Amino acid sequence: MGRLVLKNVSRRFNGVIAISDLNLELKDGEFMCLLGPSGCGKTTLLRLVAGLDAPTEGELFLDGKKIEGVNKECGFVFQEYVLFPWRTVKGNIEFGPEVRMDGKEEREKIAQHYIDLVGLRGFEDHYPHELSGGMKQRVGIARAYANDPKLLLMDEPFGALDAQTRNLMQTELLRIWETEHISALFVTHSVDEAVYLSDRVVVMSARPGTVKEIFRNDLPRPRVRTSQEANALRDAILRSLGAEIKRAQSK
């Protein structure tokens, strides 16, 4: 399970309204992308879902349970790699199971499963400084999945990668997601990325952020990035997003 529901969620910071009266539902097993102008509250929204922050008004529920405090049923992948530099690839991935107090044999089994899944076999004993950016992000994804989450939260995880590596990582992420069947909420600034990855694309309004428009993405997978259907969906999203970017710049 991994059904997320946000009801009338608002968040204020020192009088500034970051998110206002936002309602949204992420279905079990769905891959949803969030797009919006800078400052519209995308990262704030992820932090609320993760329980790293609390709404000023409204409520959030994961599988019917209200989110209060740190949400241990979420895995979080950041744009920055946020790996423990003193831990190996295997050690980083084992961190969640260690906190759960799983036994040594179980931790190693879990770690090896996700090392194999993200294509890092042979790099188990390497440290973060010995890895490329794409490999570091694979470790971050594996570590998030090793926590056995109901929901995966991703905040521009491929934003710091070069274009070729980014495209590769998008394909790899979909392969892993289709294997694990875990709901995903993915923040991006790239319309191309959203069209390639998502089941639905949410365009948020300029601050105060709320849901402006939701685009259903029924393109069959594996997707052809340059297909006529992908281009048509991309154009529609760009028009919606562009209007909000102009509105944000005019404030």
N, C-alpha and C positions, 0 to 999 in steps of 0.2 A: 504493500500500500504506500501511497505518497500523495494524497489529495490535499492541496493547500487552498485555503479560503481566507481572503482578506475582506473584512466588512467595515466600511466607512472609516478607513484608517487615515489618520492625520498625524503629522509630526512637525512640531515647531521648535526652533532653536533661537532663543533670545529674541523672540518677537518675529523672526523670519519663518514663514510657513514653507517648509520644504516639500511636504506631501499634504494634499488636501482631499479628504472624503474619497479615498481610493477604494474601489471594489474590484476584486479579481478572483478568479478561480483557476487553479492549475490542476488538471485532471491526473489521475493515477497513471503513471508511465509516460506522461506527456513531456515533450521537449519544447519549452517556451522561451523565446528571446524577447528581451526588453530593449527598446530603442528610445531615444529622446535627446533633446538638447542638453548640453553640459549644464549641470546644476539643477536638473529636473527631479532629482531624488532617486535615481536608479540604485546607486550604492546604498543609500539610506534604506531603501526598501529591502535589499538583501540583508542588511544588518538587523532590521526588524524581524525578518523571518528567522534569522539565525539566533535571535534572542540576545544579540549583542547590544541592542538598544530597545527601548520600549516606546510604543505609540503614545502620543499626547491624547488622542481619542481613537476609538475603534478597537477592533479585536482581530486576531489572527489565529487560525486553527490549522493543525496538521492532523489529518485523519480524525477530525472531530474533537481533538484535544487542544484546548487553548494553549497558545505559546506564551509562557511566562518564565522569564529567566533564560539562561543559555539553553538553546535547543540542541540537545545531544543527538537528535535523530536527523540532523543535517550534516552534510559534508560540504566544506567550503574550499574552493580553489580560487586563489587571488591572482591578479596580474603579476605582482612581485612573487617570486618563487617561494619565499617564506619557508625554506627548508632549514633544518638544524644543521649548521656547518660541521659540527663535531660528530654527526651521525652519518653512517654510510647510507646508500640507497636502501638496503634492507632494514637498517635501523630506523630510518625515517618512516618507512611504511609500517613498521611494527609498533610505532608510537601509540596509535589508537588502541590496538589490542592490549598493549602494556597497561594503559590507563584503565582499560576494562578488566585488568588482572587476569587475562587469559594465560594459560600455561605456556611454557616455552615451546613445546612441540606444536601447539595450536597456533601460536604467533608465527612460527616459522612457516607453517603450512599456508596460512593466510597471506603472508608476505610473498611467498614464492608464487602463489596463484596470481596475484596482481602484478608481480614482476613479469611473469610470462605474458599476462594479458596486455600489458602496455609495451611489450617488446624490449624489455631491458635485461633479459637473461644474459649472464656473463658480466653484468655491471653491478652485481649485488654488493660488492665490497668497495665500490668507488665512492668517493666523497663528492659533495655538490660542486666544489671548485674544479673537479676533474670532468664535469659534464657540460655539454652544450646547453643552450637555452631550451631547445625543444626537449631534450632529455630531462632537464630539471622539471619542466612542466609535466612530463609523463610521471615523474615521481610524485609531484603534487596531486595529480589525478588518482594515482594508485593509492596514495595515503588517504585521500578522501574516501575512496571506495572501501578501503580496509576497515573504516569505522562502521561499516554495515549500515549506511544511512538509508532513510526512506526518501530523502530528497537531496539532490546535489545542487549547490549554489555556486555559480561561476561568475566572477567579476572581471570581465575582459581578460580572460586567462591567456589569450594569444596575442594581445595588443603589443607586446614588446618583441615579437618574433618577426623575422623577415618574411616577405610574402610567400616564398616557396615553402618554408617550414610551416607557416601558418596554415596554408592549404592542406599540407600533409597532416598536421595535427587535427584539423577539423574532421578529416576523413577517419583518422584513428579514433577520435572521440566518439563519432557515430558508431563505429564498430564496437567499441566498448559499451556504449549506451545500449545498443541493440542486444548485446550479450547479457547485460546485468538487469535491464528492465527497470531502471530507477528513474523517477521523475527528475527533470532538470529545469532550473530557472537560470538563464544565461544572459548576462548583461554584455552588450556590445555597442560600439559606435559604427560598425560596418553593416550596411544593408545587405551587401553580398553575403557576408557571413551568416546573417539571420535567415536569408532565403535558402541558403545551402543546408543549414542545420535544423530549422524549426518545424514543429507541427503548427504552431501559431506564433505570430509576431505581434507584440503589443507596442504601440507607439504612445509614449507618454507626452503630456503637454508641457510647455514651458512652465517654469516655477510660478505658482505652486503646482507640483507635479500631480497629475491624476491620469487615469486612462482616457486617452483621446479616441483611439481607434484600434480595433483588433483585426488582423488579417489572418484568415485561415490559409494554411499552406498544404495543399493536397498533392503537390508534385511528388511523383513516385521516386523512391530511392532504389539504387544510387542515382543522384541527381546530376544533370548536365548543367553546369553553371551558366552556359551561354544559350540555353534553349529558348525558344520563343516564349514559352510559358513562364520560365524563370525571369526573363527580361520584363514581361508584362507585370508580374508581381512586384519586381524590383522598382519599376517606374511608379506604380501606385503607392508603394511605401515611401519612396523618395518624395513624392508630392505632399503626402501627409506630414512627413517629418520636416521637409523644407519649410512648410508654413509655420511650424512651431519654432524652428531655428530663427526665422525672420522675426517672429513675435518676441522671442527671447532677446534678440539683438536690439529691438526697438524700445525695450524697457529702460 
